[in-house]
């Protein structure tokens, strides 16, 4: 993507968090799609600007929350401003890098970035801050700042407009169209988001008992138990998003392990789209807690979501919005009503219809920036 006198490349910084894959993966998907519209998106990961010991604490928290979903719910009520933990020298170097690139828009996907982003934009008239919410209401990372001036200064955009009859925006992920419902095998995808948390493992027996096969993203190597009708998957526990976003600053998708019939765990890592999204495309439905990134995948693949217990108020709101629009259902209700494939087909059809009319976010942003 080269600059020309007639069509200069627009520069956008995408500020996300690696520990929360729910805002990391959409950030990478946005960066890749923007480049097809003449906008250079650069990914910056919050944890790269924190002390090294933060990594150990995050890993311990993930393991604790995998064992105890209630602990995750409680921790989300205790979120605080993390600005004091950020490396001032590293942030100064980031500011210099954005200045040199001529960045005109900061896309803030994690609220923890908001104080720094707002301070940066205040001193640069050419730069604006967009608070990009993948949930239907502000998620926990935004709450410490909800009453602060930075929150009011940013332009807020939501992928889910709770007042509208359909999703507000969608992401185009990859180049392939959704797979027709009739061409999909009788298989469900079960996962617990980026941290593999929640009650998804307990839903496996119900899925198999209803006559479906299942792909399930396990939380640890010890959970990879071969079973008839089950494809075991594992997000590489050694992978760290914030270590290096690469020379193009596009970031890398997580490595996804597949347990083969011989018991070997083999990892894949695609460059264009997350490997788990390709499984989402081919599944009849996703069984998961109601994370915003899961809903983005749902609309992109026209794959309905059967919701499990939410981790907080923001996920509860996500599920309610998706169900109201005919894009999903509570897993327990679907199961109690016979776990019918026909119900999933109706949800798929509704997603497919609305997908044709929902604006694609990256195309819209490129137009606003005068590109594309």
BADOKOL-461975 format. One record per residue: residue in one letter; y negated, z negated, x negated of N, C-alpha, C in turn. Coordinates in steps of 0.2 Angstrom, whole numbers, plus 5000, padded with zeros to 4 digits. Atoms other than C-alpha are relative to their C-alpha. Example, Ala and Ser with C-alpha at 12.3 -4.5 7.8 and 13.67 -1.06 7.14 Angstrom:
A500650004996502249614938499450004996;S500650015004500549644932499549975004;
This chain:
X500650004996500050005000499450004996;X500649995005498550064990499350005004;X500650004998496750034993499750075000;X500449945001495650184997499349995002;X500750014998493750205000499950005007;X500150004993493950245018500449955004;X499550054997495350115022500249954995;X499850055005495249965011500549955003;X499550054998496649845012499749935002;X500250064997496349695023500549944997;X499650065003496949525015500049945004;X499950064995497649385025500449954996;X499650055003498349215018500449975006;X499650034995499749145028500349934997;X499950075002499848955026500549975004;X499450034996501548885031500349944996;X499750065003502748745027500850034999;X499349985001504448775019500549955002;X499650054998505248615024500150015008;X499949994993504948665042500150085001;X499949935000505848835043499750035007;X500349974994505148855061499350034999;X500749975001503448895054500050044994;X500049965006504048965037500350075002;X499749944998505149105044499550055004;X500549954997503849175056499550024996;X500549985005502649175042500250054996;X499749945004503749285032500050065004;X499949944996504049395046499350035002;X500749974999502149415050499850034993;X500249965006501849455031500350074999;X499649935001503149595031499750055005;X500249964994502549665048499350024999;X500849995001500649655043500050064995;X500149955005500949765028500250075003;X499949944997501549905039499450035004;X500649984996499849905048499450004995;X500549995005498849915032499649934998;X500350065002498549725030500549964995;X499550045005499249625015500049935001;X499950074999499849465020500449964994;X499850045006500149335006500349935003;X499850064997501249185010499949944995;X500150065004500849005003500349945004;X499550054997502048865006499749934998;X500350075001501348685008500349964994;X499650055004502648594998499950024992;X500249985007502148694982499449964997;X500650035002500548594982500149925000;X499950075000501348424983500449984994;X499650025006502148314969500750025001;X499349985000503948354964500449955004;X499650054997504548194971500050005008;X500049984993504148254989500650035002;X499449974998505648364988500649965001;X499550054999506848224986499949965007;X500150034993506048135001500250045006;X499949954994506148285012500850015001;X499349994999507948315008500449935003;X499850064997508348125012499950005007;X500250004993507448145028500450055004;X499649954996508348305033500749975001;X499350034999510048215030500049945005;X500050054995509548065040499950025007;X500149984993508948165055500650045002;X499449974998510548265054500549955003;X499550054997511548105057499749975006;X500250034995510348035069499450045003;X500549964997509348145081499449965002;X500650054997508347995088499549994994;X500550015005507647965071499550064999;X500549955000506848135071499550005005;X500450014994506148105088499549954998;X500550055001505347945082499650024994;X500449985005504748015066499450055002;X500549954998503748155075499449965003;X500550044997502748015084499649964994;X500350035005502247945067499750044995;X500249955004501548095059499349984998;X500750025002499948065048499850064995;X500349955004498748175038500349994993;X499650005007499648225021499550024995;X500449985005498048285013499949974993;X500150045006497948145000500650024995;X499549995005499648204993500050074997;X500149935003499048384989499750004993;X500349995007498648434971499350035000;X500749975000496748464970500050054995;X500049955004496948564955500350075002;X499649954998498248674962499650045006;X500449984994497148694978499450044998;X500649975003495648744967500250074998;X499749935003496748884959500250045006;X499949954994497248944976499450025003;X500749974997495448954982499850064996;X500249955005495049054966500450075002;X499649944999496549174970499850035006;X500249974994496049194988499350044999;X500749975002494249234982500150074997;X499949945004494849364970500350055004;X499649954996495949444983499550025006;X500449994994494549444996500349995007;X499750024993495449355010499549995005;X500450004995494649375026500249955006;X499750044994495849275038500549954997;X499550055002496749115035500549995006;X499550024994498349105047500349944998;X499750075001498748925048500649995005;X499450024995500548895055500249935000;X499850075001500748715049499349975001;X500650044999499348595055499849964994;X500250045006499448505038499550044996;X500449965004498548645030499250005003;X500649994996497048635043499449974996;X500650035003495848515033499850054994;X500249965006495948625017499750075002;X500249934997495848795027499350005003;X500650004996494348735037499449994994;X500550015005493448675021499950064996;X500049945004493848835012499550055004;X500449954996493148945026499349985002;X500750024999491548845029499650024994;X500449985005490948895012500050084999;X500049925001491349085014499950035007;X500249974993490549175029500550055002;X499649954998491749315028500749985002;X499350024998493249215031500149955006;X499950044994493949135047500749975000;X499350045000495349015051500350015007;X499649994994496649055064500549955000;X499450054999497748915070500550035005;X499549964996499249005075500649965002;X499550054998500448905086500650045003;X499449964998502248965088500349965006;X499850044994502448825101499550015006;X500550004994501648815119499549955000;X500550055001500748665114500049984993;X500050025007500148585097500749964998;X499450045003501748525087499749954996;X500250065004501748365077499550014994;X500449995006500948435062499250015001;X500749994998499348475072499749935002;X500350064996499148305080499549954996;X500450045004498348205066499350035000;X500749975001496848325067499750025007;X500249984993496748355086499349985002;X500650034998495148245087499550014994;X500549995005494348305071499650075000;X500449944999493048445069500450064997;X499649945003494248555059500450035006;X499649974994495248575075499650045004;X500449964996493848635085499750064997;X500349945004493148755071500550065000;X499649945000494748855071500150045006;X499949964994495148995083500849995001;X499350014999496848945091500350055004;X499649944996498149075097500749975000;X499350024998499749035105500550065002;X499549954998501349135106500250005007;X499950014993501649065123499449975004;X500550024996500349055136500249975006;X499750034994500848925149499750025006;X500349984994499648995161500250075002;X499849934999500349175160500750005003;X499349994997501849245169500550024994;X499649985006502549305152499749974994;X500250025006502449265134499350044998;X500649975002500749295126500050054995;X499949955006501349385110500750004998;X499350005003502949435102499950024993;X499949985007503449475084500550065000;X499649945001504249645080500449984993;X499650025006505649585068500550054998;X499649945002506449725058499950065004;X500149934997506649905064500450025005;X499549984995508049895076499849985007;X500250024993507849895095500549945002;X499550054997508749755105500750035002;X499349974998510649785108500149995007;X499950014993511049815126500549955001;X499550054998511949675135500750025000;X499349985000513549775138500350014994;X499749985007513749815120500149944996;X499950065004513749635114500649965002;X499450044999515349535112499949945003;X500150074996515649375122499949944995;X500150055006514949265108499349975001;X500650035000513649135108499849974993;X500350025006512549075093499849935001;X500250075000512448885091499649984993;X500350035006511148805079499549955002;X500550055000509948665076499450014997;X500749995004508448745069500150004993;X499950005007508048745051500349944997;X499750065003508648565048500749995003;X499350014996510248595059500149935003;X500050064996509848445070500150015007;X499950004993510148405088500750005002;X499350014997511648415099500450065001;X499649945000512248585096500750004999;X499350005002513848545088500549975006;X499750034994514348445104500150055005;X499949954995514148605114500550054999;X499549955003515448695104500650015005;X499450014996516948635115499850045007;X500249974993516048685131499950084999;X500149925001515648865124500750035000;X499349975001517448895119500449995006;X499650014994518148815135499850055005;X500249964995517148935145500250084998;X499749935002517949085136499650044996;X500449975004516649125124500249994992;X500050015007516749145105499349974998;X500650035003515449055094499950014993;X500350005007514449075078499649935000;X500450075000513848895073499849994993;X500350015007512648855059500149924999;X499950065001513348695052499549964996;X500550045004512348555044500149984993;X499850025007513348525028500750034999;X499349975002514848595019500649965003;X499450044997515948455025500150015007;X499949984993515648515043500450075001;X499749944999516448685039500750005001;X499350014998518048665048500250075004;X499749944997519048825052500349995007;X499850014994519348845070500150075004;X499949944996520048985082499450025004;X500649984995518549085090499449984997;X500750035003517249005078499950034994;X500349985007516249085064499549954998;X500450065003515548945053499550034995;X500549985004513948975045499649944997;X500450065003512848865033499450034996;X500649995004511048875027500149974993;X499950025007511148855008499649934999;X500450075001510748665005499650004994;X500350005006510148704988499450055000;X500649965000508848834993499449975002;X500650034999507048784992499550065001;X500449954999505748895000499450004996;X500750005003504248834991500050014992;X500049995007504848864973499650064997;X500349945002504249044972500050055006;X500149954994503549164985500150074997;X499949935003503849314973499450034998;X500649975002502749434965499650035005;X500449974995502249514981499749945005;X500250064996501949334989500250015007;X499749994994503049385003500549945002;X499550054998504249235002500750035000;X499349984999506149245003500349965006;X499650034995507249215018500549954998;X499550045002508549075017500650034999;X499349985001510249105010500549985006;X499650024995511549105024500750014998;X499350005002513349065020500550015006;X499549984995514849135029500749974998;X499350025002516549045029500550055001;X499549954999517849175026500749975002;X499350034997519649165033500449974994;X499650045006520249115015499749944998;X500450065002519048965015499550004996;X500549995005517849035003499350015004;X500750004997515949015007499650054996;X500349955004515049175003499350015003;X500750004998513149185004499750075001;X500349944999512049325010499249985000;X500750015000510149345008499650075001;X500349944999509249495016499349994998;X500750005002507549545011499650025006;X500449974995506949635027499949955006;X500050054994507449505041500549954998;X499550055001508349345041500750025002;X499349994998510249355042500249975006;X499850034994510349235056499750045006;X500349964995509149355066500550055002;X499649944998510449495065500649975004;X499550034995511749375073499749985007;X500450014994510449325086500050075004;X500149934996510249515091500750025003;X499449984998512149535093500349955005;X499750064996512449365103499850015007;X500250004993512449345122499449955001;X500550054999511349195120500049954994;X500150055005510749065108500049935003;X499950074998511248875111499649964995;X500550035005509848775103499549955003;X500650044998508548645104499450055001;X500649954999506848735110499550014995;X500549995005506048765094499650075001;X500449944999504648895094500250064996;X499749945003505449005081500650035003;X499549984996506949015091499850045006;X500249964994505949085106499750064997;X500249935003505149215094500550044999;X499449965001506849275090500350025006;X499749994993507349265108499650065003;X500449944998505949385113500150064996;X499949955004506149495098500750045001;X499349974999508049525101500250005007;X499850004993508049505120500649965001;X499450045000509249365118499849945003;X500250064996509149225131500249934996;X499950075003509149035125500349955005;X499750054996510248905133499849934996;X500350055003509248745129500449935000;X499850075001509848575122499549955000;X500550055000508948415120499450024996;X500649985005507148445113499949944996;X500150065005506548345098499349975002;X500650034998504848315106499750035006;X500449974994503548355119499950074999;X500149935001503148515111500650055002;X499449964999504948575112500250005008;X499950004993505048515130499650055004;X500549954997503548615135500350074998;X499749945001504348765126500650025005;X499449994996505948755136499850015007;X500249994994505048735152499650075001;X500349944999503948885149500550065000;X499549955000505448995144500450015006;X499650004994506448945159499650025006;X500549974995504948975171500050075000;X500149925000504849155165500750035000;X499349974999506749185167500350024994;X499849985007507049195148500649954998;X499550055002508249045147500249955005;X499850054996509048895155500349944996;X499750055003509648725151500750014999;X499349985002511348735143500549965005;X499650044996512048595154500050035007;X500149974994511448675170500450075001;X499649945000512148845165500849995000;X499350025000513848765161500249985007;X499850024994513948675177500050055006;X500049944995513548835187500550054998;X499549965002515048915179500050044994;X500149975007514448975162500150085001;X499949924998514249155170499650044995;X500349945004513949305159499450035004;X500449974996513049375173499349975000;X500750035001511649245172499750024994;X500349985006511449285154499750075000;X500349935000511249465158499450015004;X500750004996509849435171499549974995;X500550025005508949335157499850054995;X500049955004509249475145499550055003;X500449944997508549605157499249985001;X500750025000506949495160499750004994;X500350005007506649475142499850084998;X500149935001506849665140499450035003;X500649974996505649705154499349974997;X500750035002504249585148499950024992;X500149985007504549635129499650065000;X500349945000503949805134499250005001;X500750014998502249735140499749954996;X500350065004501949585128499750034994;X500349985006500749625114500449984994;X499750015006501449635097499549974995;X500550045003500549505087499750034994;X500349975006500349595070499650065001;X500449944998499749755078499449985003;X500750024997498449655088499649974994;X500450025006497949565072499750054996;X500349945004497749725062499550035003;X500649974996496649795076499449964999;X500650055000495549645076499750004993;X500349995007495349665057499850074998;X500249935001494949845058500550044996;X499449965004496649905050500550035005;X499449974996498249985057499850065004;
